[in-house]
Amino acid sequence: MKTFYDFYQNPVQLSFDDHPFSKDPKHVWIICRYKGQWLLTKHKDRGLEFPGGKVESGETAEEAAIREVKEETGADVEELRYIGQYHVEGKGGTVIKNVYFAEIAELVEQDHYFETDGPVLFSHLPKGLANNNRFSFMMKDEVLPLCMERIEQHN
């Protein structure tokens, strides 16, 4: 288990164990790869980030992950793999989020991407994300580099 502070100085616990904080988390975040590139979305308020969101009533976290990727990028998930789970004690309450890695089969243009401006592809993520204003706060703490390291170890 790793413990650190997020962009807003909230304490974060990240674990690569099987659902250590909740068997039914209410949030998901999906690190996506499409044809050798990283697939992100441009959130209208937060900036560039990997897709994610809330688990809706009646769906599993895995179903939410697949839906969020489709809604925010137009992508069809070919393979979805659980990476880990993190727990944040924020000012607005506790957030428990599953992190997944998704291989994307196809990217389909959509008329609407919900709260985002749609897909953005990167051959590599730029260094210094924590200081890059184009990127969301969600890309600026230790969750992303630790999860990327985990993905590299298992590919």
HUUR-V143190 format. One record per backbone hydrogen bond with DSSP energy under -0.5 kcal/mol. NH is the residue of the N-H (numbers start at 0). CO is the residue of the C=O. If there is no record, write none. Layout:
nh=(NH;NH)
co=(CO;CO)
//
This chain:
nh=(1;3;5;8;10;11;12;13;14;18;25;26;27;28;29;30;30;31;31;32;33;36;37;38;39;39;40;41;42;42;43;46;47;48;52;54;55;58;63;64;65;66;67;68;69;70;71;72;73;73;74;75;76;77;78;80;82;83;84;85;86;87;88;89;89;92;94;96;97;98;99;100;101;102;103;103;104;105;107;107;115;116;119;121;130;131;132;134;135;138;139;144;145;146;147;148;149;150;151;152;153;154)
co=(13;11;9;5;88;3;86;1;84;16;95;95;52;97;50;28;99;29;38;101;36;33;121;31;37;119;48;117;40;46;114;42;133;40;27;25;53;55;59;60;61;62;63;64;65;66;67;68;68;69;68;105;74;102;102;100;98;98;14;96;12;94;10;87;92;89;87;85;26;83;28;80;30;78;32;101;75;75;73;105;112;41;39;37;127;128;130;131;47;135;136;140;141;142;143;144;145;146;147;148;149;151)
//
